[in-house]
Amino acid sequence: MAEIRVAIAGVGNCASSLVQGVYYYRNVSDDEKVLGLMHTVFGGYRIGDIRFVAAFDVDPRKIGKDLSQAIFSAPNCTLKFSDVPYLGVPVQPAPMLDGVAPHMMESFGLKDDDPVEPVEIVDVLRASEADMLINYLPVGSRQATQYYAEAALKAGCGFVNAIPEFIASSPEWVKRYEEVGLPLAGDDIKSQVGATIIHRTLVELLESRGVKVDETYQLNIGGNTDFLNMTVEDRLARKRISKTEAVTSLLPYEIPVRIGPSDYVPFLNDQKICYLHIKGKKFGGASITVDLKLAVEDSPNSAGVMVDVIRAMKLGLDRELGGVLTSISAYAFKHPPQQVPDHQARVWVEEFIQGKRQR
């Protein structure tokens, strides 16, 4: 199969885990089960077919470094589980726009009086012949996300929106990608086994067993820059919508709910801790309460999911599909254009791989 040429906007912890994972599993045999992937071979594409061809960031400690080095540069703090060879892909200076909140300037090594001249993103994407651009910018980067979605359109590559700014779930953006015949996937990447997928599973289980869910909350804490960024509520509006709708979409009625990041605890680094609570009523009006604690290394938790998304996007390109890929979006993202139960989304993706489902 042809290689899959991937560009990345935002060389943070998630990008680090993705790049590491591609090289950690690069030479696995086709019959070897890989932790976190739907299939070792996905529609004919292997992990080893993924090649990173461009990367963009605003942090001066990463700009100019090879991607293989930048993924381990401060303030990244995720688990190192694989060495990565020299890739010959320098991290290019990107426009800041609203990608950096005022309280994050120091964390990203930035000074107000030391601007970096950004490259022309469209030109770099074209020159690198990228098949797709993955948006890994900080939560709350609405303007910057739209900028990169526009750049991908102009450069002629697909767009994967890993954050909770609504592109794949926006009819206007979907239409524009349909018109130019480019695939789109998003929004807001799910983890392999994270707070959202567990919350969804429990709510769906209770509902299917006849429990009336009365209330629920999900409180998350962590110590990476993602959690520091989200200490300002203005950055969180769409994140709360994304995570909340991912859960409440499985219920046919409204309930009191509170879901989203709750605090930044620096010494946790890339560990994320979730406290999940569900209260309801069962037969005879008797009460039932579920309280759960989940602790995970945050960034590797979504990397395997992204590997599947990348390969689904490549299938979309091969099949000349324009617009949102509804199957992989429903399976792999918290805020897709169409919310369905996870087991149904999995079936959709299998049918998409086999060519039985167009999108």
ABEGO torsion letter per residue (X at the ends): XBBBBBBBBGBBAAAAAAAAAAAAAAABBAABBBBGBABABBGGBBAAABBBABBBBABAAABGBBAAAAAABOABABBBABBBBBAGBBBBBBBAEAABBAAAAAAAGBBAABBBBBBBAAAAAAAAGBABBBBABBBGBAAAAAAAAAAAAAAGBBBBBABBBBAAABAAAAAAAAAAGBBBBOBGBBBABBAAAAAAAAAAAAAAAGBBBABBBBBBBBABAAAAAAABAAAAAAAAAAAAAAAAAABABBBBBBBEBABBBAAAEABBBBBBBBBBBBBGGBBBBBBBBBBBBAAAAAAAAAAAAAAAAAAAAAAGBBEBBAAAAAAABABBABBBBAAAAAAAAAAAAAGABAX
